[in-house]
Structures are given as C-alpha cells and as structure tokens.
Amino acid sequence: MPTSQNFTAYYEDRVRQYLNFFCEMLPSRSVGTAGNRDATDFFKHRLMDFGWSTEETPFVATDWRTDGATLICGTLAFDVQSSPFSLGCSVCGQLIEVDSIEKLEQSDLAGKIVLLHGSLAAEPLMPKNFEFYNPDEHKRILTAFEKSGVSAIITATARHSALAGGVYPFPMIEDGDFNIPSVFMTEEEGKRLRACCGHPVRLDSIATRIPSVGCNVTGRKGNHSGKRIVITAHIDAKMGTPGAIDNATGVIVLLLLAERLKNVSFSERTIELLAINGEDYYAVPGQMAFLNENKNKFENIAVNINIDCAGYYEGKTAVSLFDLPSELHKIAMNLIDRNDELTEGMPWFQGDHTLFLQNGIPAIVFASDWFLKHIETQSITHTPKDTPQIVDGKKIAIIAETIESLLLAMER
C-alpha cells in the first residue's frame, strides 16, 4: 500500500483500469441494462475485496430498445429518433403544429400527429412521476396530451446543455410512464417539417420497453451507531454515452477510497460509499429507493460528499460547499487552499447532492471546474464524446486523497 506521498502516482493506473472496464468493456450503464447490472456487481465485489460490508437495494426498472424511426410526408423523408423509453408506433395522421400551451389545450388533436416547436419545445419535460422538481407548466403539457387523443408527438428541439447535457437534438420527452409515442428531431428539421402541416404524414417508431431490475450498492465501515458520512456517485450513464466524467470517474473515486481506507478504523463515524443508480434515468429509481430507506433517518447523516462530472483534463477540480457547519467548512477550505489542483466551486444543483440538501443535510461536491463554467454550453455529457480520453487520472486520485484527508480530519 503506498504512502500519502506517492498516493497519486500509484492510483493513476488504477483509474485507467477502472475507466476501461466501466466505459469500454460494458456496452451500456443505463439503468435496467445488463451492463448496468455488471457495473453494480463489479462495484460490490471490489468493495468486498477491500473488506467493506456491502448491501444491495434492489428496485424495478425498465430497459428499452429501438431499431430507429422514420417520418414521411408524400415523397419527403425526415430525420427523427425514437424518444427514449417511448412506446413504439406505426401511425398515419394529419400533421398539426403547436408552439404554445394555450394552442395545445385548445386544438382538436384526436387522431392527429403533433409537431411541438419553438418555446414549447425549449427544454426537456420532467417525467410525470419525477418528485424532486416538476414545474406546473410541464405537468400541464403532459396532462393536455393525455386528454387529447393524439396519435403521436414529434418534438423539434434546440440545444439546452444545462438541462439536457451536450446532446443535440435532445429528447424533449424521456418518460417510461408516459404512454403516447413520441420522436424527436433537430430544430432545423422541424422547420422543414412545418411545411407539411395540414397534410397527412406517416410515423413509424420501432421501440420496445423491457421489464428489468437494478440496484444501489452501499459499502460501510466504522462505528455503526455514529453519525453517517454518505459519499455518493451515480453509477448509471445516459444511453448512447460511455459516461466517463458522467459518471464513471465518480464511482472510481469511491473505489479508490475503498482501497485506500481498507485498513483504517473509524470509531466516531459510519462511512458509507454509495453507488446510487438512476441520476441519468427518467424514474431516478435508486434515488427514490434511498429516500424510502432513509425516511426519518436523515438526522443521522452528518454530511453528503458527492462526486459527479469530475476529472476533465482541462482546468482544476471544483469543490462546492453547501451549508457546512463552521468547523467542517474550515477543514474543507484548508484542504482546498493547500492544493493547487483544487478551487472552491460555484453552487450547482443538477446532481444527487440535491436530495440531501432538500432534507437539510450539508454537502460537499467535487466536479470539474471546466464543466461548471461551461454547463450552459458544453457538448460532452450525455454524448459519445464522454470517453476515457478526456479524463486526467491524476485529478481523480487527488479527489480521493482529498476526501480521505477530510474523513480523517473529521474523525479527529
């Protein structure tokens, strides 16, 4: 086992090995897939190898497959994609365009195919059963569709990196609980399609929902009657992406910690390493399972430490601090100030630390400073560009070392 002086160099090779497994050997880490189950099994067995007690929290999930979609109006063909987790369809109907909620609610859509565009298609709709954030406007749109008798929905979307990641076009509807078939296209393709409004179109989307399962995995050690420090990283990845910084690197930090701390005793705290499963999945089943498990138990959690979108090769690692008690804030700032690779990060709320903040738990979040500064414009996360090649392994090792130092300081 290396000392702290050569910790970083020792574990850089570990980072590369883990990245190869999570991002290149597994075909997908989307919840419900075989690759996702392989990822959680691997994580569990590595923790067991390092002497941590482990626990799985299973849940029901939905896998999904598509063989593509086609849209035709007369002799014209349009480039469309099946919306993730949508039902498939083979329908013909008059094309109607809608660009406002008012028009959506007032139009006769029964048996028709609807094109959403403009401000109405400006951002992803929250899934109908998503509990953490669900604007009334989004609920209103989905309710209007469910009452309308519409045959299918086409969405023409612009870029929205902050909410949809770097993918373009993004699927406006990504919801396995919403049963109207839908497809999506670029904003430019939507402009072409608008010329067909009032005419019949044919939409075929070959998509299938597949019942499946998944789980969270937790590793524990320390004083099980003491306050819990819950260190989290989501182990799933969006469909169609290797998910290197989003979020294989976060899970790798947990694995490095598990190895580094295997011979360390904690008498004051319970340390939990939680690979939570579902942050990039419409139903966030792992997050819901964690909330259900911890009903009336959040007062036993001292702090959440979350790692997400960390390790990008450019820039420093940002450490964002949320509502920390004064002594812990002082410890964290001291660690940041002592390391040139770290910087205090801006507040952001698009990660699993939010479920802790909403329950009154302070949080420390590690992410790439580059990602936070470009969150509105970046084109990497949720895309095939999120590969191991953009990861600086040294940064991941430094994050693990920093969290280790933080845990030891809190123990003292």
Order of alpha helices (4+ residues) and beta strands (2+ residues): alpha-alpha-beta-beta-beta-beta-alpha-beta-alpha-beta-alpha-beta-alpha-beta-beta-alpha-beta-alpha-beta-beta-alpha-beta-alpha-beta-alpha-alpha
